[in-house]
Amino acid sequence: MEKERYVEPGYVEEEYVPEPLKVRLTPEEEKAIGQNPVELIWLAEQVYEYWRANTPSA
């Protein structure tokens, strides 16, 4: 499996974190989402898809 990159090789910003950021959930949140911890990229994709599906098109 190929490791994901968040920046181009050789580019490092101050405070750069090479590993995916994760959010730890409460037991209730874990039950609703089905996983714990949750990677922020995955969570952002879920939020985007929710609003894309539940917002009228312009």
PQR file of N, CA, C, O and H, with PARSE charges and radii, in Angstrom:
ATOM      1  N   MET A   1       0.845  -1.173   0.000 -0.4000 1.5000
ATOM      2  CA  MET A   1       0.000   0.000   0.000 -0.0000 2.0000
ATOM      3  C   MET A   1       0.891   1.237   0.000  0.5500 1.7000
ATOM      4  O   MET A   1       1.851   1.305   0.767 -0.5500 1.4000
ATOM      5  N   GLU A   2       0.584   2.210  -0.848 -0.4000 1.5000
ATOM      6  CA  GLU A   2       1.377   3.430  -0.943 -0.0000 2.0000
ATOM      7  C   GLU A   2       0.949   4.416   0.136  0.5500 1.7000
ATOM      8  O   GLU A   2      -0.243   4.630   0.354 -0.5500 1.4000
ATOM      9  H   GLU A   2      -0.196   2.155  -1.471  0.4000 1.0000
ATOM     10  N   LYS A   3       1.922   5.011   0.807 -0.4000 1.5000
ATOM     11  CA  LYS A   3       1.649   5.984   1.851 -0.0000 2.0000
ATOM     12  C   LYS A   3       1.225   7.304   1.221  0.5500 1.7000
ATOM     13  O   LYS A   3       1.819   7.748   0.238 -0.5500 1.4000
ATOM     14  H   LYS A   3       2.891   4.836   0.631  0.4000 1.0000
ATOM     15  N   GLU A   4       0.198   7.931   1.789 -0.4000 1.5000
ATOM     16  CA  GLU A   4      -0.276   9.216   1.270 -0.0000 2.0000
ATOM     17  C   GLU A   4       0.703  10.325   1.624  0.5500 1.7000
ATOM     18  O   GLU A   4       1.358  10.291   2.665 -0.5500 1.4000
ATOM     19  H   GLU A   4      -0.284   7.570   2.588  0.4000 1.0000
ATOM     20  N   ARG A   5       0.787  11.316   0.729 -0.4000 1.5000
ATOM     21  CA  ARG A   5       1.617  12.493   0.985 -0.0000 2.0000
ATOM     22  C   ARG A   5       0.713  13.704   1.009  0.5500 1.7000
ATOM     23  O   ARG A   5      -0.203  13.824   0.196 -0.5500 1.4000
ATOM     24  H   ARG A   5       0.255  11.344  -0.117  0.4000 1.0000
ATOM     25  N   TYR A   6       0.971  14.598   1.938 -0.4000 1.5000
ATOM     26  CA  TYR A   6       0.201  15.824   2.036 -0.0000 2.0000
ATOM     27  C   TYR A   6       0.943  17.009   1.432  0.5500 1.7000
ATOM     28  O   TYR A   6       0.354  18.067   1.214 -0.5500 1.4000
ATOM     29  H   TYR A   6       1.715  14.501   2.599  0.4000 1.0000
ATOM     30  N   VAL A   7       2.224  16.836   1.161 -0.4000 1.5000
ATOM     31  CA  VAL A   7       3.033  17.892   0.545 -0.0000 2.0000
ATOM     32  C   VAL A   7       3.980  17.250  -0.458  0.5500 1.7000
ATOM     33  O   VAL A   7       4.181  16.035  -0.449 -0.5500 1.4000
ATOM     34  H   VAL A   7       2.703  15.976   1.337  0.4000 1.0000
ATOM     35  N   GLU A   8       4.555  18.071  -1.316 -0.4000 1.5000
ATOM     36  CA  GLU A   8       5.528  17.581  -2.295 -0.0000 2.0000
ATOM     37  C   GLU A   8       6.798  17.121  -1.581  0.5500 1.7000
ATOM     38  O   GLU A   8       7.164  17.678  -0.546 -0.5500 1.4000
ATOM     39  H   GLU A   8       4.392  19.057  -1.323  0.4000 1.0000
ATOM     40  N   PRO A   9       7.472  16.107  -2.129 -0.5600 1.5000
ATOM     41  CA  PRO A   9       8.735  15.662  -1.530  0.2800 2.0000
ATOM     42  C   PRO A   9       9.719  16.829  -1.420  0.5500 1.7000
ATOM     43  O   PRO A   9       9.868  17.610  -2.360 -0.5500 1.4000
ATOM     44  N   GLY A  10      10.382  16.944  -0.286 -0.4000 1.5000
ATOM     45  CA  GLY A  10      11.362  18.000  -0.076 -0.0000 2.0000
ATOM     46  C   GLY A  10      10.780  19.278   0.503  0.5500 1.7000
ATOM     47  O   GLY A  10      11.530  20.153   0.934 -0.5500 1.4000
ATOM     48  H   GLY A  10      10.261  16.309   0.478  0.4000 1.0000
ATOM     49  N   TYR A  11       9.455  19.404   0.523 -0.4000 1.5000
ATOM     50  CA  TYR A  11       8.818  20.603   1.070 -0.0000 2.0000
ATOM     51  C   TYR A  11       8.431  20.338   2.510  0.5500 1.7000
ATOM     52  O   TYR A  11       7.659  19.421   2.791 -0.5500 1.4000
ATOM     53  H   TYR A  11       8.845  18.693   0.173  0.4000 1.0000
ATOM     54  N   VAL A  12       8.954  21.124   3.410 -0.4000 1.5000
ATOM     55  CA  VAL A  12       8.602  20.966   4.817 -0.0000 2.0000
ATOM     56  C   VAL A  12       8.373  22.345   5.412  0.5500 1.7000
ATOM     57  O   VAL A  12       9.274  23.183   5.442 -0.5500 1.4000
ATOM     58  H   VAL A  12       9.581  21.869   3.182  0.4000 1.0000
ATOM     59  N   GLU A  13       7.181  22.562   5.874 -0.4000 1.5000
ATOM     60  CA  GLU A  13       6.783  23.804   6.536 -0.0000 2.0000
ATOM     61  C   GLU A  13       7.000  23.621   8.041  0.5500 1.7000
ATOM     62  O   GLU A  13       6.926  22.504   8.552 -0.5500 1.4000
ATOM     63  H   GLU A  13       6.448  21.881   5.850  0.4000 1.0000
ATOM     64  N   GLU A  14       7.266  24.721   8.743 -0.4000 1.5000
ATOM     65  CA  GLU A  14       7.356  24.652  10.192 -0.0000 2.0000
ATOM     66  C   GLU A  14       6.042  24.080  10.717  0.5500 1.7000
ATOM     67  O   GLU A  14       4.976  24.429  10.210 -0.5500 1.4000
ATOM     68  H   GLU A  14       7.326  25.629   8.328  0.4000 1.0000
ATOM     69  N   GLU A  15       6.098  23.227  11.701 -0.4000 1.5000
ATOM     70  CA  GLU A  15       4.926  22.555  12.278 -0.0000 2.0000
ATOM     71  C   GLU A  15       4.373  21.441  11.389  0.5500 1.7000
ATOM     72  O   GLU A  15       3.301  20.912  11.684 -0.5500 1.4000
ATOM     73  H   GLU A  15       6.964  22.943  12.112  0.4000 1.0000
ATOM     74  N   TYR A  16       5.068  21.068  10.309 -0.4000 1.5000
ATOM     75  CA  TYR A  16       4.615  19.999   9.421 -0.0000 2.0000
ATOM     76  C   TYR A  16       4.540  18.679  10.180  0.5500 1.7000
ATOM     77  O   TYR A  16       5.453  18.329  10.929 -0.5500 1.4000
ATOM     78  H   TYR A  16       5.939  21.498  10.069  0.4000 1.0000
ATOM     79  N   VAL A  17       3.461  17.963   9.982 -0.4000 1.5000
ATOM     80  CA  VAL A  17       3.267  16.656  10.604 -0.0000 2.0000
ATOM     81  C   VAL A  17       3.224  15.625   9.484  0.5500 1.7000
ATOM     82  O   VAL A  17       2.298  15.650   8.673 -0.5500 1.4000
ATOM     83  H   VAL A  17       2.719  18.247   9.374  0.4000 1.0000
ATOM     84  N   PRO A  18       4.196  14.718   9.413 -0.5600 1.5000
ATOM     85  CA  PRO A  18       4.233  13.772   8.300  0.2800 2.0000
ATOM     86  C   PRO A  18       3.142  12.705   8.350  0.5500 1.7000
ATOM     87  O   PRO A  18       2.775  12.158   7.310 -0.5500 1.4000
ATOM     88  N   GLU A  19       2.630  12.405   9.509 -0.4000 1.5000
ATOM     89  CA  GLU A  19       1.584  11.385   9.636 -0.0000 2.0000
ATOM     90  C   GLU A  19       0.206  12.040   9.521  0.5500 1.7000
ATOM     91  O   GLU A  19       0.047  13.210   9.868 -0.5500 1.4000
ATOM     92  H   GLU A  19       2.928  12.849  10.354  0.4000 1.0000
ATOM     93  N   PRO A  20      -0.793  11.291   9.036 -0.5600 1.5000
ATOM     94  CA  PRO A  20      -2.150  11.845   8.956  0.2800 2.0000
ATOM     95  C   PRO A  20      -2.651  12.272  10.337  0.5500 1.7000
ATOM     96  O   PRO A  20      -2.421  11.582  11.331 -0.5500 1.4000
ATOM     97  N   LEU A  21      -3.334  13.409  10.388 -0.4000 1.5000
ATOM     98  CA  LEU A  21      -3.912  13.882  11.643 -0.0000 2.0000
ATOM     99  C   LEU A  21      -5.180  13.091  11.929  0.5500 1.7000
ATOM    100  O   LEU A  21      -5.955  12.788  11.023 -0.5500 1.4000
ATOM    101  H   LEU A  21      -3.521  13.969   9.582  0.4000 1.0000
ATOM    102  N   LYS A  22      -5.380  12.761  13.196 -0.4000 1.5000
ATOM    103  CA  LYS A  22      -6.546  11.968  13.586 -0.0000 2.0000
ATOM    104  C   LYS A  22      -7.288  12.644  14.721  0.5500 1.7000
ATOM    105  O   LYS A  22      -6.699  13.361  15.529 -0.5500 1.4000
ATOM    106  H   LYS A  22      -4.750  13.006  13.933  0.4000 1.0000
ATOM    107  N   VAL A  23      -8.598  12.405  14.769 -0.4000 1.5000
ATOM    108  CA  VAL A  23      -9.457  12.930  15.821 -0.0000 2.0000
ATOM    109  C   VAL A  23      -9.974  11.749  16.630  0.5500 1.7000
ATOM    110  O   VAL A  23     -10.468  10.773  16.066 -0.5500 1.4000
ATOM    111  H   VAL A  23      -9.077  11.822  14.113  0.4000 1.0000
ATOM    112  N   ARG A  24      -9.862  11.836  17.935 -0.4000 1.5000
ATOM    113  CA  ARG A  24     -10.419  10.796  18.799 -0.0000 2.0000
ATOM    114  C   ARG A  24     -11.863  11.187  19.127  0.5500 1.7000
ATOM    115  O   ARG A  24     -12.153  12.349  19.410 -0.5500 1.4000
ATOM    116  H   ARG A  24      -9.460  12.629  18.394  0.4000 1.0000
ATOM    117  N   LEU A  25     -12.749  10.212  19.085 -0.4000 1.5000
ATOM    118  CA  LEU A  25     -14.170  10.458  19.259 -0.0000 2.0000
ATOM    119  C   LEU A  25     -14.676   9.961  20.608  0.5500 1.7000
ATOM    120  O   LEU A  25     -14.069   9.101  21.246 -0.5500 1.4000
ATOM    121  H   LEU A  25     -12.513   9.268  18.855  0.4000 1.0000
ATOM    122  N   THR A  26     -15.817  10.534  21.026 -0.4000 1.5000
ATOM    123  CA  THR A  26     -16.500  10.023  22.213 -0.0000 2.0000
ATOM    124  C   THR A  26     -17.152   8.696  21.838  0.5500 1.7000
ATOM    125  O   THR A  26     -17.298   8.407  20.650 -0.5500 1.4000
ATOM    126  H   THR A  26     -16.310  11.232  20.508  0.4000 1.0000
ATOM    127  N   PRO A  27     -17.543   7.890  22.805 -0.5600 1.5000
ATOM    128  CA  PRO A  27     -18.220   6.628  22.476  0.2800 2.0000
ATOM    129  C   PRO A  27     -19.475   6.828  21.614  0.5500 1.7000
ATOM    130  O   PRO A  27     -19.748   6.019  20.727 -0.5500 1.4000
ATOM    131  N   GLU A  28     -20.227   7.882  21.863 -0.4000 1.5000
ATOM    132  CA  GLU A  28     -21.428   8.156  21.071 -0.0000 2.0000
ATOM    133  C   GLU A  28     -21.074   8.502  19.625  0.5500 1.7000
ATOM    134  O   GLU A  28     -21.730   8.039  18.692 -0.5500 1.4000
ATOM    135  H   GLU A  28     -20.006   8.540  22.583  0.4000 1.0000
ATOM    136  N   GLU A  29     -20.037   9.318  19.445 -0.4000 1.5000
ATOM    137  CA  GLU A  29     -19.594   9.678  18.093 -0.0000 2.0000
ATOM    138  C   GLU A  29     -19.055   8.456  17.357  0.5500 1.7000
ATOM    139  O   GLU A  29     -19.314   8.276  16.167 -0.5500 1.4000
ATOM    140  H   GLU A  29     -19.504   9.695  20.203  0.4000 1.0000
ATOM    141  N   GLU A  30     -18.308   7.622  18.066 -0.4000 1.5000
ATOM    142  CA  GLU A  30     -17.765   6.409  17.451 -0.0000 2.0000
ATOM    143  C   GLU A  30     -18.896   5.500  16.978  0.5500 1.7000
ATOM    144  O   GLU A  30     -18.816   4.923  15.893 -0.5500 1.4000
ATOM    145  H   GLU A  30     -18.097   7.768  19.033  0.4000 1.0000
ATOM    146  N   LYS A  31     -19.941   5.371  17.780 -0.4000 1.5000
ATOM    147  CA  LYS A  31     -21.086   4.536  17.406 -0.0000 2.0000
ATOM    148  C   LYS A  31     -21.755   5.077  16.145  0.5500 1.7000
ATOM    149  O   LYS A  31     -22.138   4.300  15.270 -0.5500 1.4000
ATOM    150  H   LYS A  31     -20.006   5.839  18.661  0.4000 1.0000
ATOM    151  N   ALA A  32     -21.900   6.396  16.040 -0.4000 1.5000
ATOM    152  CA  ALA A  32     -22.546   7.008  14.874 -0.0000 2.0000
ATOM    153  C   ALA A  32     -21.691   6.888  13.616  0.5500 1.7000
ATOM    154  O   ALA A  32     -22.222   6.664  12.529 -0.5500 1.4000
ATOM    155  H   ALA A  32     -21.589   7.027  16.750  0.4000 1.0000
ATOM    156  N   ILE A  33     -20.373   7.034  13.750 -0.4000 1.5000
ATOM    157  CA  ILE A  33     -19.478   7.042  12.590 -0.0000 2.0000
ATOM    158  C   ILE A  33     -18.949   5.650  12.272  0.5500 1.7000
ATOM    159  O   ILE A  33     -18.742   5.321  11.104 -0.5500 1.4000
ATOM    160  H   ILE A  33     -19.941   7.216  14.633  0.4000 1.0000
ATOM    161  N   GLY A  34     -18.730   4.838  13.284 -0.4000 1.5000
ATOM    162  CA  GLY A  34     -18.281   3.474  13.056 -0.0000 2.0000
ATOM    163  C   GLY A  34     -16.784   3.262  13.077  0.5500 1.7000
ATOM    164  O   GLY A  34     -16.313   2.175  12.742 -0.5500 1.4000
ATOM    165  H   GLY A  34     -18.898   5.105  14.233  0.4000 1.0000
ATOM    166  N   GLN A  35     -16.026   4.275  13.462 -0.4000 1.5000
ATOM    167  CA  GLN A  35     -14.579   4.100  13.592 -0.0000 2.0000
ATOM    168  C   GLN A  35     -14.025   5.117  14.574  0.5500 1.7000
ATOM    169  O   GLN A  35     -14.604   6.185  14.778 -0.5500 1.4000
ATOM    170  H   GLN A  35     -16.410   5.158  13.734  0.4000 1.0000
ATOM    171  N   ASN A  36     -12.902   4.774  15.177 -0.4000 1.5000
ATOM    172  CA  ASN A  36     -12.257   5.664  16.133 -0.0000 2.0000
ATOM    173  C   ASN A  36     -10.803   5.223  16.257  0.5500 1.7000
ATOM    174  O   ASN A  36     -10.567   4.050  16.545 -0.5500 1.4000
ATOM    175  H   ASN A  36     -12.432   3.907  15.012  0.4000 1.0000
ATOM    176  N   PRO A  37      -9.827   6.083  16.059 -0.5600 1.5000
ATOM    177  CA  PRO A  37      -9.944   7.495  15.677  0.2800 2.0000
ATOM    178  C   PRO A  37     -10.310   7.651  14.203  0.5500 1.7000
ATOM    179  O   PRO A  37     -10.357   6.677  13.452 -0.5500 1.4000
ATOM    180  N   VAL A  38     -10.566   8.890  13.810 -0.4000 1.5000
ATOM    181  CA  VAL A  38     -10.942   9.225  12.437 -0.0000 2.0000
ATOM    182  C   VAL A  38      -9.867  10.133  11.850  0.5500 1.7000
ATOM    183  O   VAL A  38      -9.459  11.103  12.489 -0.5500 1.4000
ATOM    184  H   VAL A  38     -10.527   9.681  14.420  0.4000 1.0000
ATOM    185  N   GLU A  39      -9.400   9.824  10.627 -0.4000 1.5000
ATOM    186  CA  GLU A  39      -8.443  10.713   9.958 -0.0000 2.0000
ATOM    187  C   GLU A  39      -9.184  11.962   9.489  0.5500 1.7000
ATOM    188  O   GLU A  39     -10.304  11.871   8.984 -0.5500 1.4000
ATOM    189  H   GLU A  39      -9.731   9.036  10.108  0.4000 1.0000
ATOM    190  N   LEU A  40      -8.564  13.121   9.654 -0.4000 1.5000
ATOM    191  CA  LEU A  40      -9.208  14.383   9.293 -0.0000 2.0000
ATOM    192  C   LEU A  40      -9.553  14.461   7.813  0.5500 1.7000
ATOM    193  O   LEU A  40     -10.590  15.021   7.456 -0.5500 1.4000
ATOM    194  H   LEU A  40      -7.655  13.195  10.064  0.4000 1.0000
ATOM    195  N   ILE A  41      -8.718  13.919   6.951 -0.4000 1.5000
ATOM    196  CA  ILE A  41      -9.007  13.940   5.511 -0.0000 2.0000
ATOM    197  C   ILE A  41     -10.296  13.170   5.236  0.5500 1.7000
ATOM    198  O   ILE A  41     -11.145  13.638   4.478 -0.5500 1.4000
ATOM    199  H   ILE A  41      -7.876  13.465   7.241  0.4000 1.0000
ATOM    200  N   TRP A  42     -10.447  12.008   5.836 -0.4000 1.5000
ATOM    201  CA  TRP A  42     -11.656  11.203   5.664 -0.0000 2.0000
ATOM    202  C   TRP A  42     -12.875  11.960   6.175  0.5500 1.7000
ATOM    203  O   TRP A  42     -13.913  11.984   5.514 -0.5500 1.4000
ATOM    204  H   TRP A  42      -9.757  11.627   6.451  0.4000 1.0000
ATOM    205  N   LEU A  43     -12.754  12.581   7.349 -0.4000 1.5000
ATOM    206  CA  LEU A  43     -13.864  13.326   7.937 -0.0000 2.0000
ATOM    207  C   LEU A  43     -14.262  14.496   7.044  0.5500 1.7000
ATOM    208  O   LEU A  43     -15.451  14.743   6.844 -0.5500 1.4000
ATOM    209  H   LEU A  43     -11.910  12.561   7.885  0.4000 1.0000
ATOM    210  N   ALA A  44     -13.289  15.214   6.509 -0.4000 1.5000
ATOM    211  CA  ALA A  44     -13.577  16.334   5.605 -0.0000 2.0000
ATOM    212  C   ALA A  44     -14.305  15.847   4.354  0.5500 1.7000
ATOM    213  O   ALA A  44     -15.226  16.512   3.879 -0.5500 1.4000
ATOM    214  H   ALA A  44     -12.323  15.013   6.671  0.4000 1.0000
ATOM    215  N   GLU A  45     -13.907  14.705   3.821 -0.4000 1.5000
ATOM    216  CA  GLU A  45     -14.586  14.150   2.645 -0.0000 2.0000
ATOM    217  C   GLU A  45     -16.037  13.808   2.963  0.5500 1.7000
ATOM    218  O   GLU A  45     -16.925  14.038   2.141 -0.5500 1.4000
ATOM    219  H   GLU A  45     -13.159  14.165   4.206  0.4000 1.0000
ATOM    220  N   GLN A  46     -16.281  13.259   4.152 -0.4000 1.5000
ATOM    221  CA  GLN A  46     -17.648  12.912   4.543 -0.0000 2.0000
ATOM    222  C   GLN A  46     -18.518  14.160   4.675  0.5500 1.7000
ATOM    223  O   GLN A  46     -19.670  14.164   4.241 -0.5500 1.4000
ATOM    224  H   GLN A  46     -15.559  13.073   4.819  0.4000 1.0000
ATOM    225  N   VAL A  47     -17.975  15.212   5.268 -0.4000 1.5000
ATOM    226  CA  VAL A  47     -18.713  16.473   5.407 -0.0000 2.0000
ATOM    227  C   VAL A  47     -19.023  17.047   4.031  0.5500 1.7000
ATOM    228  O   VAL A  47     -20.151  17.468   3.773 -0.5500 1.4000
ATOM    229  H   VAL A  47     -17.039  15.210   5.621  0.4000 1.0000
ATOM    230  N   TYR A  48     -18.038  17.067   3.152 -0.4000 1.5000
ATOM    231  CA  TYR A  48     -18.238  17.575   1.791 -0.0000 2.0000
ATOM    232  C   TYR A  48     -19.336  16.795   1.074  0.5500 1.7000
ATOM    233  O   TYR A  48     -20.239  17.392   0.488 -0.5500 1.4000
ATOM    234  H   TYR A  48     -17.122  16.725   3.361  0.4000 1.0000
ATOM    235  N   GLU A  49     -19.264  15.471   1.117 -0.4000 1.5000
ATOM    236  CA  GLU A  49     -20.260  14.644   0.431 -0.0000 2.0000
ATOM    237  C   GLU A  49     -21.653  14.845   1.012  0.5500 1.7000
ATOM    238  O   GLU A  49     -22.638  14.857   0.274 -0.5500 1.4000
ATOM    239  H   GLU A  49     -18.531  14.986   1.593  0.4000 1.0000
ATOM    240  N   TYR A  50     -21.742  15.001   2.322 -0.4000 1.5000
ATOM    241  CA  TYR A  50     -23.044  15.246   2.950 -0.0000 2.0000
ATOM    242  C   TYR A  50     -23.662  16.529   2.413  0.5500 1.7000
ATOM    243  O   TYR A  50     -24.819  16.540   1.993 -0.5500 1.4000
ATOM    244  H   TYR A  50     -20.942  14.991   2.922  0.4000 1.0000
ATOM    245  N   TRP A  51     -22.881  17.620   2.428 -0.4000 1.5000
ATOM    246  CA  TRP A  51     -23.426  18.902   1.986 -0.0000 2.0000
ATOM    247  C   TRP A  51     -23.664  18.927   0.486  0.5500 1.7000
ATOM    248  O   TRP A  51     -24.598  19.583   0.027 -0.5500 1.4000
ATOM    249  H   TRP A  51     -21.941  17.611   2.769  0.4000 1.0000
ATOM    250  N   ARG A  52     -22.854  18.240  -0.277 -0.4000 1.5000
ATOM    251  CA  ARG A  52     -23.064  18.167  -1.720 -0.0000 2.0000
ATOM    252  C   ARG A  52     -24.387  17.467  -2.024  0.5500 1.7000
ATOM    253  O   ARG A  52     -25.117  17.876  -2.927 -0.5500 1.4000
ATOM    254  H   ARG A  52     -22.095  17.707   0.096  0.4000 1.0000
ATOM    255  N   ALA A  53     -24.691  16.420  -1.272 -0.4000 1.5000
ATOM    256  CA  ALA A  53     -25.921  15.663  -1.484 -0.0000 2.0000
ATOM    257  C   ALA A  53     -27.156  16.357  -0.906  0.5500 1.7000
ATOM    258  O   ALA A  53     -28.273  16.092  -1.350 -0.5500 1.4000
ATOM    259  H   ALA A  53     -24.098  16.089  -0.539  0.4000 1.0000
ATOM    260  N   ASN A  54     -26.973  17.237   0.073 -0.4000 1.5000
ATOM    261  CA  ASN A  54     -28.109  17.836   0.775 -0.0000 2.0000
ATOM    262  C   ASN A  54     -28.271  19.328   0.547  0.5500 1.7000
ATOM    263  O   ASN A  54     -28.995  19.992   1.289 -0.5500 1.4000
ATOM    264  H   ASN A  54     -26.066  17.452   0.435  0.4000 1.0000
ATOM    265  N   THR A  55     -27.612  19.861  -0.464 -0.4000 1.5000
ATOM    266  CA  THR A  55     -27.734  21.270  -0.808 -0.0000 2.0000
ATOM    267  C   THR A  55     -28.251  21.370  -2.236  0.5500 1.7000
ATOM    268  O   THR A  55     -27.706  20.733  -3.138 -0.5500 1.4000
ATOM    269  H   THR A  55     -27.024  19.321  -1.067  0.4000 1.0000
ATOM    270  N   PRO A  56     -29.306  22.170  -2.451 -0.5600 1.5000
ATOM    271  CA  PRO A  56     -29.811  22.316  -3.819  0.2800 2.0000
ATOM    272  C   PRO A  56     -28.743  22.886  -4.750  0.5500 1.7000
ATOM    273  O   PRO A  56     -27.955  23.744  -4.352 -0.5500 1.4000
ATOM    274  N   SER A  57     -28.726  22.407  -5.976 -0.4000 1.5000
ATOM    275  CA  SER A  57     -27.779  22.920  -6.977 -0.0000 2.0000
ATOM    276  C   SER A  57     -28.180  24.321  -7.387  0.5500 1.7000
ATOM    277  O   SER A  57     -29.363  24.658  -7.404 -0.5500 1.4000
ATOM    278  H   SER A  57     -29.366  21.710  -6.299  0.4000 1.0000
ATOM    279  N   ALA A  58     -27.195  25.134  -7.716 -0.4000 1.5000
ATOM    280  CA  ALA A  58     -27.474  26.511  -8.159 -0.0000 2.0000
ATOM    281  C   ALA A  58     -27.824  26.524  -9.623  0.5500 1.7000
ATOM    282  O   ALA A  58     -28.091  27.587 -10.185 -0.5500 1.4000
ATOM    283  H   ALA A  58     -26.233  24.861  -7.703  0.4000 1.0000
TER
END
